[in-house]
């Protein structure tokens, strides 16, 4: 093998100072029978600078010694060759910087290697944690003429010296420390040269930063040898040959590398080898690197060269996740990925592997296993060629194909849109566009073009978009001025969401499911791209929508089919009852109906309770006391909608508060669904009601309010069903108040009105102040809601209401005073009841919607004893719909219309209806 020295003397320019006027010949600055030759390129400087560098060169020449491998023997001198083992024998392990971050972790790595029962093992290691950054920092400090590079270099020395003292002893320790000090002295001289020159080339930087891998590989090999295993270490710069293609990429020369590996192994026939990751050499033997994150690439290349049976990448996570777990808390570990799926996910930003790491192993069908060094019980993720059937098995043992494997995002992008009628059918337009982009060195992430050829849009990093736009404006100035192109537009603040799955190609409906999930999460898609291979579907969304979009699609494909984040406003009587019902039913809904309801927040007027993963509803009262914070509606809404992985959000307003009802429009506009028994929004000002309903109709956001009229009775849904099927409403008449139903159902015999009202109050049927029920206002609001649902545009003031509160008692300061004085007015109602009974009638307090005459009313009316309204008991409500279909015999809805249990049940039913709309099985 050609030595480093010959290549460096002929081709390398390790150190390139700032431009100076003269160009003397190269000067050889170091030489040793046991080391490679190192050359510095010529300096152009003043006489003083040349003298300074000459003194430096003499100093370096007397001290510099670079070790090329553990054997310190040139591989060309081998008298006989020892062949590599046959394919499928070697097992390759790669350990990153975190895995070898300190002495304990290096011991742990050694144990993993020792317990691997493979016949032959190759271990690829990175530098110790943070060391590569420290080495780059040394170069930056020296280039900046910051003398603190000396103390920083001492820190590098001390880190490795202390680690070696903890790991090694005897000759191994002495040998390693000797080499470490040699290397540090060399680096000190080199950094001094950089300090003087004020600049270092990429080749020189690569040589410096590669030392971290050399040191960690040597230490690990010695630790393994201490256990009695014959182990050597490999400086991969002697074996791995790459051709630099750009500042960020290299292409391996597999043929040359294979030949060099055969030669190296013939002199070092170890069955356990620790090799340096990240570093390599050019064909001219100039040290270089595989660039950032290159250690995975090293392991994959070495796996291909050794024809390994598998490559295991050890990291600090349990495997490859279906999505970034920092953005989607319930992302799952994938058991398997195809090579193509892993490549797609890594390209689009998933923390899987460097995209190029997959290419070397694909050729030989070598599987890659991603394992967690800190959780050996986790099986990890296997990346390989997919089997004919690679299905997910559900809990019932049924095969369920995993069409979509994962999701990845790229942020901080901008869309560039070039459009104009002059583009259609003109050859070379796309070439000109992307030629201009190439000229400014921008990276195109995604391209989308309609078949009309009217426009081309593409995504580039946001930091590059201004240069791209200027280049396109300049390139197409004439076409823009002539009108052949209408614009070069930039859409900033974008993100890409990629959906990856190899089986998407043969599965109809995956795209529909994806876009349906985005639509139901109220996400607008800016651009779409999908190749004919269908391994991924890429969409561009607003940056602020990206995480919500990611959660929406992940939830649709991976979580319970319908996962909803809930915020409960008003944990009073109805709200508390609803929370208890949710607690009792949550497990059944999830297991049997695939509906996952998570209460992320509960707020009252004074305190609120928030959770990132879902409140434990069996302890919510206790938790509210222990962890409650000052109520803040804006913070509450932001948390429920934004601080978790669930895309669908519903706020449940269990209050009767006008202020809370005023938030509905804003919530719906933000894509938050609303469920409520609060009548204030739908019976408030007509213009606000119409605005609210219009917003709901034009979006995928739902607004359910069944419980506003009949508590748990299906009154609103019955009315809508009639209208949607083409029936025409003529009249709606009913007993809408459970409180007043109870009062008049029990106003019999010698009982007085005040006596029955007191009984209803004692039983909890009335509001704290019974006047709120007796005034008829609550019934009036229900009449208005039904009238508006029927198409009438009425205000609350348009409905005449007969109040049951005696006029003089409206001025009572308290409910106690009212109840005390009410008996004084019993005679009035007693007279009305007597007149009715004399004629065979009963009194009932009803609301009427007269659609034909476009009016409504609330009043005390008489009905024959055989009328359905006279047959009620308890607090039942009854509503009669007279329509063109049900003209002779009205459609009757009857049932309990008051009480916390039935009202909360009505709200719960609306929540489940929302789940059905969002995709839950009905």
Buried (B, 14 or more C-beta within 10 A) or exposed (E): BBBBBEBBBEBBBBBBBEEBEEEEEBBBBBEBEEBBBBBBBBBBBEEEBBEBBEEBBEBBBEBBBBBBBBBEEBBEEBEEEEEBBEEBBBBBBBBBBBBBBBBEBBBBBBBBBBEBEBEBBBBBBBBBBBBBEBBBBBBBBBBEEEEEBBEBBEEBBEBBBEBBEBBBEEEBBEBBBEBBEBBBBBBBBBBBBBBBBEBBBBBBBBBBBBBBBBBBBBBBBBBBBBEEBEBBBBBBBBBBBBEBEEEEEBEBBBEBBBBBBBBBBBBBBBBBBBBBBBBBBBBBBBBBBBBEBBBBBBBBBBBBBBBBBBBBBBBEBBBBBBBBBEBBEBBBBBBBBBBBBBBBBBBBBBBBBBBBBBBBBBEBEBBBBBBBBBEBEBEBBBBBEBEEEBEEEEEEEEEEEBBBBBBBBBBEBBBBBBBBEBBEEEEEBBEBBBEBBEEBEBEBBBBBBEEEBBBBBBBBBBEBBEBBBEBBBEBBEEBBEEEBBBEBEBBEBBBBBBBBBBBBEEBEEBBEBBBBBBBBBBBEBBBEBBEEEBBBBBBBBBBEBBBBBBBBBBBBBBBBBBBBBBBBBBBEBBBBBBBBBBBEBBEEBBEEBBBBBBBBBBBBBEBBBBBEEBBEBEEBBEBBEEEBEEBEBEBBBEBBBBBBBBBBBBBBBBBBBEEBBEBBBEBBEBBBBBBBBBBBBBBBEBEBBEEBBEBBEEBBBBBBBBBBBBBBBBBBBBBEEBBEEEBBBBBBBBBBBBBBBBBBBBBEEEBBBBBBBBBBBEEEBBBEBBBBBBBBBBBBBBBBBBBBBBEBEBBBEBBEBEBBBBEEBEEBEEBEEBBEBBBEBBEEBBEBBEEBBEEEBBBBBBBBBBBEEBBBBBBBBBBEEEBEBBBBEBBBBBBBBBBEBBEEEBBEBBBBBBBBBBBBBBBBBBBBBBBBBBBBEE
